[in-house]
Amino acid sequence: MAGRKNKYYSHVQTRLEEIAGWCREGLIEAEVCKRLGVGVTSFTLYKRQYPALLKAIKEGKEIADYRVEDSLYQRAMGMDIEETHQEFKEGKLVSERKVTKHLAPDPTSMIFWLKNRKGKQWRDKQEIGGQVTILYNVPDVEKEEGDAW
C-alpha cells in the first residue's frame, strides 16, 4: 500500500520565506499548516526531514520572541508612545496633531519579568531549608479508679 504523496516540495519548500514571516507574525504551527494546505502530522515529519524548514520556523519564532521580550521590558519600565489626534468637522478632517503620551511602568509586566528571569528570588512560594525540633512535655496523670483508658 502506497503512502500519501509528499507535499513538501510542492506546498512547503517554495514558501519557506513566507513560513518564516508567518512565524514572525506569531502564527502557531497549526495555522501555518492550514495556510500551506498540509496536515499537522506531515508538517511535523517535514520539520524532522528537511532542515531548511526547521531553520525557517526557528528564525521566524526567534524574531517574534525578541519583539515580545522587548515590548514586555518597555512596558515594565514605562514608555512614551506617539498618538495621532484628528479633528473632524462635517465629516472632513480639519486638523491633525501628534501627541506624545507617557505610559507608567506596569507592575504586572514587572512581576512577570522578574518571576521568569529571577525565579528563585521572585516566585510566590519560597523554599526555606533547615531542621526544626519540637519538644512537647506530657504531664503525668494518675489514672483514677473507674477511668477507662
Helices and strands as residue ranges (DSSP letters): I 8-12, G 13-15, H 16-25, H 29-36, H 40-49, H 51-77, E 79-89, E 92-103, H 107-117, H 119-122
